[in-house]
Amino acid sequence: MTWNCCSKEESFEELPQKVKKMFEAFASLMEQGADIHELKVSDITKEAGIGKGTAYEYFSSKEELISKAQLYYFNEKFISMRESVEGATTFEEAIELMCEKTEVFLDKRSGLEVMLRNAAREADADLCHRKTEDQAKEGLSGFFTSLAKKAVEEGSLKEKDPERISLVLLTELIGYGIAYAIREKTVEKKETDEAWKQKHRTYCKEAIYAILG
């Protein structure tokens, strides 16, 4: 009864309840600081509140379970970011939300960053790892293209080429993410974390408008 997330016939919307519990348990363990290389199937099923044997009703190995759990986790993060930004009423608000979501992702270093490193390092290991990487790229591309179209429709930028807008947004978001990740080394002594966020979100918006008009 293996659940095949890599086939076109399967989707995350059709997940068996026990599989969803295992995927959510995996994400929870990662965000609690678990080492992905030391994680055992029993750790995941215990967190999910189900028996260890249940995992093997759906997955042939620990590696398959973890590969598919990562894909699920990435998918959920993309959905969360997209839904948040789609709720923005202006392009400027969308940029603000984009920065906020980046902060949330990076605050979960033990989960998201460990999995990103693992996926990058072992991307050639099997089909699911490759699909994780491909879906990540596709999700990012679609997300920024959607945001670019929002800016064009709103008329908030002089630049009208969605591809160029997408590239600038991606570049600035990466820059913001790097700055956020190392902020403890650069923050002024009397500056609060919230003050730092507001200041650098403003920098991010100013840079985007300076480049795109």
C-alpha positions in Angstrom: 0.0 0.0 0.0 2.9 2.3 -0.8 1.8 6.0 -1.3 3.7 7.3 -4.3 4.1 11.1 -4.1 6.2 11.1 -7.2 3.5 9.8 -9.5 1.1 12.1 -11.3 -1.8 10.3 -9.9 -1.0 11.1 -6.3 -1.3 14.5 -4.6 -0.9 16.0 -1.2 -4.6 16.7 -1.2 -5.3 12.9 -1.2 -3.0 11.9 1.6 -4.1 9.0 3.8 -4.6 10.4 7.3 -1.8 8.3 8.8 0.6 9.5 6.1 -0.3 13.1 6.8 0.3 12.5 10.6 3.8 11.1 9.8 4.7 14.0 7.6 3.5 16.5 10.1 5.4 14.6 12.8 8.5 14.8 10.7 8.2 18.6 10.3 7.6 19.0 14.0 10.7 17.0 14.9 12.8 19.0 12.5 11.6 22.3 13.9 12.4 20.9 17.4 16.0 20.5 16.3 16.2 16.8 15.4 19.2 15.7 13.3 17.8 14.4 10.0 20.6 11.9 9.7 19.9 10.4 13.2 16.2 10.4 12.9 14.5 6.9 13.1 11.2 5.7 11.8 10.2 5.0 15.4 10.9 8.7 16.3 8.5 9.8 13.6 5.7 7.4 14.4 6.0 8.1 18.1 5.6 11.8 17.4 2.6 11.0 15.1 1.0 8.8 17.8 0.9 5.7 15.6 2.7 2.3 15.7 6.1 1.9 14.0 4.8 -0.9 11.8 2.2 1.4 10.2 5.0 3.4 8.5 5.9 0.3 6.5 2.4 -0.1 5.3 3.0 3.1 3.2 6.8 3.3 2.8 9.4 0.8 1.9 12.2 2.4 3.9 13.1 5.3 6.2 14.7 7.1 3.3 11.5 7.0 1.3 9.5 8.3 4.2 11.9 11.2 4.9 12.2 12.1 1.2 8.4 12.4 0.8 8.0 14.1 4.1 10.5 16.8 2.9 8.5 17.2 -0.3 5.4 17.7 1.7 7.0 20.2 4.0 8.3 22.3 1.1 4.9 22.2 -0.5 3.2 23.4 2.7 5.7 26.3 3.0 5.1 27.4 -0.6 1.4 27.3 -0.1 1.7 29.4 3.1 3.8 32.0 1.5 1.6 32.2 -1.6 -1.6 32.5 0.4 -0.1 35.2 2.6 1.1 37.4 -0.3 -2.1 36.8 -2.3 -4.0 38.4 0.6 -2.1 41.6 0.2 -4.1 44.6 -1.1 -1.0 46.4 -2.5 2.4 45.5 -3.9 4.1 47.3 -1.1 2.2 45.2 1.5 3.1 42.1 -0.5 6.8 42.9 -0.1 6.3 43.4 3.6 4.6 40.0 3.9 7.3 38.4 1.8 9.9 39.6 4.2 7.8 38.5 7.2 7.4 35.0 5.8 11.2 34.8 5.1 11.7 35.6 8.8 9.4 32.8 9.9 11.2 30.3 7.7 14.6 31.3 8.9 13.6 31.3 12.5 13.1 27.5 12.1 16.7 26.9 11.2 16.7 23.4 12.8 13.9 22.4 10.4 14.0 24.3 7.1 17.7 24.9 6.8 18.7 21.3 7.7 16.3 20.0 5.1 17.4 22.4 2.4 21.0 21.4 3.0 20.1 17.7 2.9 18.0 18.0 -0.2 20.8 19.9 -2.0 23.5 17.5 -0.9 21.6 14.4 -1.8 19.5 15.7 -4.7 20.8 12.9 -7.0 20.1 10.2 -4.6 16.6 9.3 -5.9 13.6 10.5 -7.8 11.9 12.1 -4.8 14.9 14.2 -3.9 15.1 15.4 -7.5 11.4 16.2 -7.5 11.8 18.1 -4.3 14.4 20.3 -5.9 12.3 20.7 -9.1 9.2 21.6 -7.2 11.1 24.1 -5.1 12.3 25.9 -8.3 8.9 25.7 -9.9 7.2 27.0 -6.8 9.6 29.9 -6.4 9.3 30.8 -10.1 5.4 30.8 -9.9 5.4 32.7 -6.7 7.5 35.6 -8.0 5.8 35.7 -11.3 2.5 36.1 -9.6 3.9 38.9 -7.4 5.3 40.6 -10.5 2.0 40.5 -12.3 0.4 42.0 -9.2 2.8 45.0 -9.5 2.2 45.4 -13.2 -1.6 45.3 -12.8 -1.4 47.8 -9.9 0.8 50.1 -11.9 3.1 50.6 -8.9 6.3 50.2 -10.9 7.7 51.8 -14.1 9.1 48.4 -15.1 6.5 46.3 -16.9 8.5 43.1 -17.7 7.3 40.4 -15.2 10.4 38.4 -15.8 12.7 41.2 -14.8 10.5 42.1 -11.8 10.6 38.5 -10.7 14.4 38.4 -10.9 14.8 41.6 -8.8 12.3 40.4 -6.2 14.1 37.1 -5.9 17.5 38.8 -5.6 16.3 41.2 -2.9 14.5 38.5 -1.0 17.7 36.4 -0.9 19.6 39.5 0.3 17.0 40.1 3.0 17.2 36.5 4.1 21.0 36.6 4.3 20.9 39.8 6.3 18.2 38.4 8.6 20.2 35.2 9.2 23.3 37.1 10.3 21.6 40.0 12.1 22.9 39.0 15.5 26.4 39.9 14.3 25.4 43.2 12.7 22.6 44.5 14.9 23.4 47.7 16.9 23.6 47.2 20.6 20.6 49.3 21.5 18.5 48.1 18.5 15.6 45.8 19.2 14.8 42.9 17.0 11.6 44.5 15.8 13.4 47.8 15.0 15.9 45.8 13.0 13.1 44.1 11.0 11.3 47.4 10.2 14.5 49.1 9.2 15.7 46.3 6.9 12.2 45.7 5.4 12.3 49.4 4.4 15.7 48.9 2.9 14.4 46.0 0.9 11.4 47.9 -0.4 13.5 51.0 -1.3 16.0 48.8 -3.2 13.2 47.2 -5.2 11.6 50.5 -6.1 15.0 52.1 -6.9 15.8 49.3 -9.4 12.3 48.9 -10.9 11.0 52.5 -10.6 
